């Protein structure tokens, strides 16, 4: 069973930047698409970004396009989320996930991102 461990969250002022990392265990990292999701208090978990196995293609939630960048390093078994120009509405727990088939089958424990005004 793969384990995903997120890091890099924290408290930042509006307009600031953070880079989240998600390290995966095992030897099959490059075989799966990876994604980032977030969940704000009292709200459902929502999709943020996804990157294909090779990293050639990426897709984003509309509200983060142009501000967030997802990337991966298959040699390091790590996926990243660079977040720039952060807004208070980006405050949430951010999760990385691995896509197995049609489902997001494996999840990390999450990392808190708080954006202050």
C-alpha positions in Angstrom: 0.0 0.0 0.0 1.5 3.3 -1.0 1.9 6.0 1.6 1.7 9.7 0.7 3.2 12.3 3.0 2.5 16.0 2.4 4.6 18.9 3.7 5.2 22.6 3.1 2.0 24.0 4.5 1.9 27.0 6.8 0.7 30.5 7.5 1.3 33.1 4.8 0.0 36.6 4.1 -2.3 37.2 1.1 -0.2 37.6 -2.0 2.5 35.3 -0.7 3.7 31.9 -1.9 4.0 28.4 -0.6 5.3 25.2 -2.1 3.7 21.9 -1.1 5.4 18.6 -1.5 4.0 15.1 -1.5 6.4 12.2 -1.1 5.2 8.7 -2.1 6.5 5.4 -1.0 7.1 2.4 -3.3 8.4 1.9 -6.8 5.4 2.6 -8.9 5.1 6.4 -8.5 5.6 7.1 -12.2 2.8 4.8 -13.2 0.1 7.0 -11.8 -1.4 10.4 -12.3 -1.2 12.5 -9.1 -3.4 15.2 -7.9 -3.9 17.9 -5.2 -7.2 18.5 -3.5 -8.2 20.8 -0.6 -10.9 21.0 2.0 -11.9 24.2 3.8 -13.7 24.1 7.2 -17.3 23.2 6.7 -16.9 22.5 3.0 -16.5 19.5 0.8 -13.1 18.4 -0.5 -12.5 19.9 -3.9 -10.2 19.2 -6.8 -7.3 21.6 -7.3 -4.9 20.2 -9.9 -3.8 16.9 -11.5 -0.7 15.9 -13.4 -0.3 12.9 -15.7 2.1 10.1 -15.2 4.8 11.6 -17.3 4.1 15.2 -16.3 3.4 16.3 -19.8 -0.2 17.4 -19.0 -1.7 19.3 -16.2 -5.2 20.5 -15.3 -6.4 23.0 -12.8 -9.4 24.2 -10.9 -10.4 27.5 -12.6 -9.9 29.6 -9.5 -6.2 28.6 -9.2 -5.2 28.8 -12.9 -2.3 31.1 -13.4 -1.5 31.1 -9.7 -0.8 27.4 -8.9 1.6 25.0 -10.7 1.6 21.3 -10.2 4.8 19.4 -11.1 6.4 16.1 -10.4 9.8 14.5 -10.1 9.4 10.8 -10.8 13.0 10.0 -9.8 12.3 11.4 -6.4 8.7 10.0 -6.1 7.5 13.5 -5.3 4.7 15.7 -6.6 4.7 19.5 -5.9 2.2 22.3 -5.8 3.7 25.7 -6.2 1.1 28.3 -5.0 1.7 32.0 -5.8 -0.4 35.1 -5.1 -2.3 33.2 -2.4 -5.7 34.5 -1.3 -7.6 34.0 1.9 -10.1 31.8 0.1 -7.2 29.4 -0.6 -7.1 28.5 3.2 -7.7 24.8 3.5 -6.2 21.5 4.3 -4.4 20.4 1.1 -4.2 16.7 0.3 -2.3 14.8 -2.4 -3.8 11.7 -4.0 -2.8 9.0 -6.4 -5.2 8.0 -9.2 -5.8 4.3 -9.5 -7.9 3.6 -12.6 -10.9 5.9 -12.5 -10.7 6.6 -8.7 -8.5 8.6 -6.4 -7.4 5.5 -4.4 -4.7 6.7 -2.1 -4.6 9.9 0.0 -2.1 11.7 2.2 -2.9 13.0 5.7 -3.0 16.6 4.5 -1.2 19.8 5.3 -2.8 23.0 6.5 -2.5 26.2 4.5 -3.7 29.4 6.1 -3.7 32.7 4.2 -4.2 35.8 6.3 -5.5 39.2 5.1 
